[in-house]
Amino acid sequence: MGRPRVVIVGAGFAGFHTARKLHRLARGRAEIIVVNPDDYLLYLPLLPQVMAGMLEPRRITVSLAATLPGVRVLPGTVDDVDLGGGIVSYTEPHGRAARLDYDRLVLTPGSVNRLLPIPGVAQHAHGLRGLAEALYLRDHITLQIELAAATTDAHERRARATFVVVGAGYTGTEAVAYGQLLTDALARTQPALRERPRWLLLDTAERVLPDLAPKLSRTAARVLAQRGVEVLTGTSVAEATADGVRLTDGAFVATRSLIWCVGVRPDPLVEGLGLGTTDGRLVVDEYLRVPGHPEVLACGDAAAVPDATRPGRLCPMTAQHAVRQGRLAAHNVAASYGSGRLKPYRHKDLGFLVDLGMTDAAADPLGVPLSGLPAAAVTRGYHLLSLPGNRVRVAADWLLGAFLRPQLTRLGLVDAATAELECTSVGQRPRAGARASARAVADPGPW
């Protein structure tokens, strides 16, 4: 009898750490396969720094082949799962369809942009969920400042030098903080601009970072205010056009830059599985197992994992939870083959970190509130420890950035069409729907 095959769908935080730990636990007794469109783990928390040119894009891409030795990585996008037959169907990068059988399946497809039904947003906004978007936004922001400095029309100059970010969560707050630093640096090279670029941060909540402790929220709001960022709470976009955005309070803001950071939703793969969902996320038990399919586990943003610390609620869709859940999924897959015992998901918050650029940050490691330089040091130290690779390169970029002027050039590598506001995963095609006929789980026995 051959080795059991464990297939992991997706190589985000949850999928990567599932594969990494399972390889160590299995010790060659199982075949571990990861199916993912890209050959890297994207370290999403540092995307705003790529957008601002603080980090080179490859710094936050961690090679799967180099960091997952012994794990087979298949390039492709999963578009169907036959739960009854134990088969995953996926599309390879060049469009060829392929199939893969499994004995155990771990679903970690992650999440995509959450797009609200607001007129014009899909056509005129850009998100910040991938490298293409980050690189496009860097070029776009740079170009707008250059065009603002070149025009003699005062209205056009104000519009091009105005940037609107929607969503004051982690991504939106860090995007506006780093974006403001970028435009200030650009403005210093354009004496003809004659006015400071304007940044607005919108959210329907009553404060920035509404999911964090009020003290952290106040720290972030104070830093943004000191930099001149206009924070409009209780406000969002009612309509987006090529010339600007109309806000829910009736005001019109002339701009050529709308950055969409309102949150995420589970990857569309979840919709076609024919399984139970809560808030669009796959229902799982405390062991991360899908009810009715003990051979299938799910975790990360696509799974509705019960929060043991808050009965009746779900774990937030954060990297911190995805990493821990991925490691637990690996343990429980091994336990299903007799190596150890099943464990429920339990967690203790290590704190939250928000990087605002330079020496500014808001953090509460282990419940200790910090701001300023101490918070910035803790935040960057945490990112270095969390990165599975490229630590020296990232640290080197930070060190050089502290002493050298930023490189303020447009590379033109990504066009607007490539960086359209995506609400499906990379390369995703319409799904035929999963087949969930009953089948007996074929257990190859203990390892």
C-alpha positions in Angstrom: 0.0 0.0 0.0 1.4 3.4 -1.0 1.8 6.4 1.1 -1.4 8.5 1.9 -1.7 11.6 -0.1 -2.5 14.9 1.5 -3.5 17.7 -0.8 -3.4 21.3 0.4 -5.4 23.9 -1.6 -3.7 27.3 -1.4 -0.3 28.5 -0.1 -1.3 31.5 1.9 -0.4 31.7 5.6 -2.7 28.8 6.5 -1.7 26.5 3.6 2.0 27.3 3.9 2.2 26.5 7.6 0.0 23.4 7.2 2.5 22.0 4.6 5.6 23.0 6.5 4.5 21.4 9.8 3.0 18.3 8.2 6.2 17.6 6.4 8.0 17.6 9.7 5.4 15.4 11.4 5.1 12.9 8.5 8.8 12.3 8.1 8.3 10.9 4.7 5.3 8.7 5.6 2.9 10.8 3.5 2.9 12.5 0.1 2.2 16.2 0.6 1.0 18.3 -2.3 0.3 22.0 -2.4 -1.8 23.4 -5.3 -1.3 27.2 -5.7 -1.3 29.6 -8.7 2.0 31.2 -7.6 5.3 29.6 -6.6 5.6 31.7 -3.5 3.9 32.7 -0.2 3.0 36.4 -0.3 3.7 38.1 3.0 0.6 40.4 2.8 1.3 42.7 5.9 4.2 44.3 4.1 2.4 45.2 0.8 1.9 48.8 1.8 5.7 49.1 2.0 6.0 47.7 -1.5 3.4 50.2 -2.7 5.5 53.1 -1.1 8.8 51.8 -2.5 10.2 51.0 1.0 10.6 47.3 0.0 11.4 45.7 -3.3 8.5 43.3 -4.3 10.5 40.1 -4.2 11.4 40.8 -0.6 7.9 39.7 0.5 7.6 36.7 -1.7 8.9 33.5 -0.1 9.8 30.7 -2.4 7.7 27.5 -1.8 10.3 25.3 -3.3 13.1 26.7 -1.1 11.1 26.7 2.1 9.0 23.6 1.7 11.6 20.8 1.0 9.9 17.5 0.6 6.6 19.1 -0.4 5.4 18.8 -4.0 4.1 22.1 -5.3 1.8 22.1 -8.3 1.2 25.4 -10.1 -2.5 25.8 -10.7 -5.9 27.2 -9.6 -8.3 24.8 -8.0 -11.8 25.2 -9.6 -13.7 22.1 -8.5 -13.6 19.5 -5.7 -15.4 16.1 -6.0 -15.9 15.4 -2.3 -17.5 12.1 -3.0 -14.7 10.8 -5.2 -11.8 12.5 -3.4 -10.7 14.4 -6.5 -9.4 17.9 -6.9 -9.7 19.5 -10.3 -7.5 22.4 -11.2 -6.3 24.5 -14.1 -2.6 24.8 -14.8 -1.1 28.2 -15.7 -1.3 27.6 -19.4 -5.0 26.6 -19.3 -4.7 22.8 -19.3 -7.2 21.0 -17.0 -5.8 18.5 -14.5 -7.1 16.2 -11.7 -5.6 15.0 -8.5 -6.9 12.4 -6.0 -6.4 12.7 -2.3 -6.8 10.8 0.9 -6.8 13.9 3.1 -7.7 17.4 1.9 -6.9 20.7 3.6 -8.8 23.7 2.2 -6.9 27.0 2.6 -7.9 29.0 -0.5 -7.7 32.3 1.4 -9.7 35.4 0.6 -10.3 38.0 -2.1 -11.4 41.7 -2.1 -14.8 42.4 -0.8 -16.6 44.5 -3.4 -19.7 46.3 -2.3 -22.5 47.2 -4.8 -21.5 50.8 -5.1 -21.8 52.4 -8.6 -18.4 52.9 -10.3 -16.2 51.3 -7.7 -15.4 48.2 -9.8 -14.4 50.4 -12.7 -12.4 53.1 -10.9 -11.0 51.7 -7.7 -7.9 49.7 -7.1 -7.2 47.3 -4.2 -4.1 46.3 -2.3 -4.2 42.5 -2.1 -1.4 41.5 -4.4 2.0 42.5 -5.9 0.4 43.7 -9.2 -1.8 46.1 -7.3 1.0 47.4 -5.1 3.3 48.0 -8.1 0.5 49.6 -10.1 -0.4 51.9 -7.2 3.2 53.0 -6.8 3.4 54.0 -10.4 0.0 55.5 -10.4 0.6 57.7 -7.3 3.9 58.8 -8.7 2.4 59.7 -12.1 -0.4 61.7 -10.5 2.0 63.9 -8.6 4.1 64.4 -11.7 0.9 65.4 -13.7 -0.3 67.6 -10.9 3.0 69.5 -11.0 2.9 69.8 -14.8 -0.6 71.2 -15.2 -1.5 74.9 -15.0 -5.1 74.1 -14.2 -5.7 74.6 -10.4 -8.7 72.2 -10.3 -6.9 69.4 -12.1 -3.8 69.9 -9.9 -5.9 69.5 -6.7 -7.7 66.5 -8.1 -4.5 64.7 -9.2 -2.9 65.4 -5.8 -5.8 64.0 -3.9 -6.0 60.4 -2.8 -8.9 58.6 -1.2 -8.6 55.4 0.7 -11.8 53.5 1.7 -11.5 51.2 4.7 -9.8 52.1 8.0 -8.8 48.6 9.0 -5.2 47.3 9.0 -4.6 47.6 5.2 -6.3 50.9 4.7 -4.7 52.6 7.7 -1.2 51.4 6.7 -1.8 52.2 3.0 -2.7 55.8 3.8 0.2 56.1 6.2 2.8 54.9 3.7 1.1 56.6 0.8 1.3 59.9 2.5 5.0 59.4 3.1 5.5 58.6 -0.6 3.6 61.6 -1.9 5.4 64.0 0.5 8.7 62.6 -0.8 7.5 63.0 -4.4 6.3 66.6 -3.7 9.7 67.6 -2.5 11.1 66.9 -6.0 8.3 68.9 -7.7 8.6 72.6 -6.7 5.9 73.5 -9.2 3.3 71.6 -7.2 3.0 74.4 -4.7 0.7 72.5 -2.3 0.9 69.4 -0.2 -0.8 66.2 -1.5 -4.1 65.5 0.2 -5.0 62.1 1.6 -8.5 61.1 2.9 -9.3 57.9 4.9 -13.0 56.9 4.9 -14.8 54.3 7.0 -18.4 53.8 8.1 -17.1 52.9 11.6 -16.8 55.5 14.4 -13.0 55.3 14.5 -10.0 54.0 12.6 -9.0 50.4 13.4 -12.4 49.7 14.9 -11.5 46.1 15.7 -8.5 47.1 17.9 -8.4 48.5 21.4 -9.4 52.2 21.5 -6.0 53.2 22.7 -4.3 51.8 19.6 -7.0 53.4 17.5 -6.3 56.8 19.1 -2.6 56.4 18.6 -3.0 55.7 14.9 -5.5 58.6 14.5 -3.2 61.0 16.2 -0.2 60.0 13.9 -2.4 60.4 10.8 -3.7 63.8 11.9 -0.2 65.0 12.6 0.7 64.1 9.0 -2.3 65.9 7.6 -4.4 62.9 6.7 -8.1 63.7 6.8 -10.0 60.8 8.6 -13.7 60.8 7.8 -15.5 58.4 10.1 -19.2 57.4 9.6 -18.6 58.1 5.9 -18.1 56.0 2.7 -18.3 56.3 -1.0 -21.8 56.5 -2.6 -20.5 56.7 -6.2 -17.2 56.6 -8.0 -16.5 58.3 -11.4 -13.5 59.0 -13.5 -13.4 62.5 -12.0 -13.9 61.8 -8.3 -16.1 60.2 -5.7 -19.3 61.3 -4.2 -19.5 60.5 -0.4 -22.4 59.3 1.6 -22.7 62.7 3.2 -23.3 64.3 -0.2 -19.9 65.9 -0.6 -17.9 65.4 -3.9 -14.2 64.9 -3.8 -12.3 65.5 -7.0 -9.7 62.8 -7.4 -8.1 60.4 -9.8 -7.1 57.9 -7.1 -9.5 55.6 -5.2 -7.9 52.9 -3.2 -10.3 50.1 -2.0 -9.4 48.5 1.4 -12.8 47.6 2.8 -12.0 44.1 3.7 -12.1 40.6 2.3 -14.4 37.7 1.7 -13.6 33.9 1.3 -12.3 32.8 -2.1 -15.1 32.0 -4.6 -14.1 28.3 -4.4 -16.0 28.1 -1.2 -19.3 28.9 -2.9 -19.1 25.9 -5.2 -18.3 23.2 -2.7 -21.9 22.5 -1.7 -20.9 22.6 2.0 -22.3 24.6 4.9 -21.1 28.2 5.3 -21.4 30.9 7.9 -20.8 34.5 6.7 -19.5 32.9 3.5 -16.9 30.8 5.3 -16.8 27.0 5.5 -18.3 25.6 8.6 -15.8 23.6 10.6 -15.7 22.1 14.1 -13.2 23.0 16.8 -10.8 20.4 15.2 -11.0 22.3 11.8 -12.9 19.3 10.3 -15.7 19.8 7.8 -18.9 18.2 9.2 -19.8 15.1 7.3 -16.3 14.8 5.7 -13.8 13.8 8.3 -11.1 13.5 5.6 -11.5 17.3 4.8 -10.1 20.1 7.0 -10.3 23.8 6.4 -8.7 26.8 8.0 -7.6 30.4 7.4 -9.8 33.1 5.9 -12.0 30.6 4.1 -13.0 28.7 7.3 -15.5 29.7 10.0 -13.4 28.5 12.9 -15.1 28.8 16.3 -13.4 31.2 18.7 -13.0 29.4 22.0 -12.3 32.7 23.8 -15.5 34.2 22.6 -18.3 31.5 22.6 -20.7 31.9 19.7 -18.3 33.9 17.6 -15.8 33.1 14.9 -12.0 33.7 14.8 -11.2 36.9 12.9 -9.7 36.7 9.4 -6.1 37.6 10.4 -2.7 36.2 9.6 -2.1 35.4 13.2 -5.0 33.0 13.3 -4.3 31.6 9.8 -0.7 30.6 10.9 -1.9 28.9 14.1 -4.8 27.2 12.4 -2.5 25.9 9.7 -0.1 24.3 12.2 -3.1 22.7 14.0 -4.5 21.4 10.8 -1.2 19.6 10.2 -1.2 18.2 13.6 -4.8 16.9 13.2 -4.1 15.4 9.8 -1.2 13.5 11.4 -3.5 12.5 14.3 -6.1 11.1 11.8 -3.4 8.6 10.9 -2.6 7.6 14.5 0.3 10.0 15.1 -0.9 12.0 18.1 -4.3 13.0 19.2 -6.8 15.4 17.8 -6.6 18.9 19.3 -9.2 21.7 19.3 -8.3 25.2 18.2 -7.4 27.3 21.2 -5.5 30.6 21.0 -4.3 33.4 23.1 -3.9 36.8 21.4 -0.3 37.9 21.2 -1.4 41.5 20.5 -1.8 43.6 17.5 0.6 45.7 15.4 0.0 48.5 13.0 3.0 49.9 11.1 2.6 53.6 10.2 6.0 54.2 8.7 9.2 55.8 9.8 9.3 55.6 13.6 5.5 55.5 14.0 3.5 52.5 14.9 0.8 51.3 17.3 1.2 48.0 19.1 0.1 46.1 22.2 2.4 43.0 22.4 1.1 40.7 25.1 -1.3 43.5 26.2 1.3 46.2 26.7 0.3 49.3 24.7 3.2 50.9 22.8 3.5 53.8 20.4 6.3 55.7 18.6 9.7 54.2 18.3 9.2 51.3 20.7 6.1 50.2 18.8 7.9 50.5 15.5 10.8 48.4 16.7 8.4 45.7 18.0 6.4 45.8 14.8 9.3 45.3 12.5 10.9 42.7 14.8 7.6 40.7 14.7 7.5 40.9 10.9 11.1 39.7 10.6 10.4 36.7 12.9 7.2 35.9 11.0 8.8 36.0 7.6 9.7 32.4 6.6 12.5 33.8 4.3 14.2 36.9 3.0 14.7 38.3 6.5 18.2 39.7 5.8 17.1 41.3 2.5 14.1 42.9 4.2 16.2 44.2 7.1 18.8 45.5 4.6 16.1 47.5 2.8 14.9 49.0 6.0 18.4 49.9 7.0 19.2 51.5 3.7 15.9 53.3 3.7 16.8 55.0 7.0 19.9 56.6 5.4 19.3 56.9 1.7 16.8 58.9 -0.3 13.9 56.8 -1.8 14.0 55.9 -5.5 11.1 57.9 -6.9 10.7 56.5 -10.4 7.9 54.9 -12.4 8.8 51.5 -13.9 5.6 50.9 -15.9 5.7 47.2 -15.3 2.0 46.8 -14.5 -0.9 48.5 -16.4 -4.3 49.4 -15.1 -6.0 46.4 -16.6 -3.6 44.0 -15.0 -4.3 45.6 -11.6 -8.1 45.8 -11.9 -9.9 45.5 -8.6 -10.1 41.7 -8.3 -12.8 39.9 -6.4 -11.8 36.4 -7.5 -8.5 34.6 -7.1 -5.7 34.8 -9.6 -6.6 32.9 -12.7 -9.9 31.9 -11.3 -12.5 30.7 -13.8 -16.2 29.9 -13.2 -16.8 26.8 -11.1 -18.9 23.9 -12.1 -19.8 23.2 -8.5 -18.5 20.5 -6.2 -19.9 17.0 -6.2 -20.6 15.7 -2.7 -21.9 12.2 -3.1 -21.4 10.0 -0.1 -18.3 7.8 0.0 -16.6 5.7 2.5 -13.3 7.3 3.6 -10.5 5.0 2.4 -8.0 5.1 5.3 -4.6 3.7 4.4 -4.0 3.0 8.0 -1.5 4.5 10.5 1.8 5.9 9.3 
